[in-house]
Amino acid sequence: MIALPTAELATAFGLSEGELFRQAFISLLQEKKRQVLQLKLEYLARYGAQTPDELEVKIAQGSVSEHPAWEDLIAAENLNTRIEEIDVYLKDIS
């Protein structure tokens, strides 16, 4: 394992080590949220939908075929849940 010079980095940025880790954790969570959001948007874009609800309506109206749209809808809804979880973590550490 590589030893990180956290004390040196913190000093270089004028931060305490705790604040350095807090900011690093926030950056990590924001990047994970961005990745999950991008994946969700890719699922929805396949069907020209902006939200999971809109995709569900399109499926119900028959404007998109049920398969694999239902599976993609479920995936998009699960990704929404993941985004909400990440938002809670971000709120807790902000």
DAPE-V95451 format. One record per backbone hydrogen bond with DSSP energy under -0.5 kcal/mol. CO is the residue of the C=O (numbers start at 1). NH is the residue of the N-H. Records with the same first field share a line. If there is no record, write none. Layout:
CO=NH  NH
//
This chain:
2=4
4=6
5=9
6=10
7=11
8=12
9=13
10=15
11=14
16=20
17=21
18=22
19=23
20=24
21=25
22=26
23=27
24=28
25=29
26=30
27=31
28=32
29=33
30=34
31=35
32=36
33=37
34=38
35=39
36=40
37=41
38=42
39=43
40=44
41=45
42=46
44=47  49
45=48
51=55
52=56
53=57
54=58
55=59
56=60
57=61
58=62  63  64
59=62
65=69
66=68  70
68=72
69=73
70=74
71=75
72=76
73=77
74=78
75=79
76=80
77=81
78=82
79=83
80=84
81=85
82=86
83=87
84=88
85=89
86=90
87=91
88=92
89=93
90=94
91=94
//
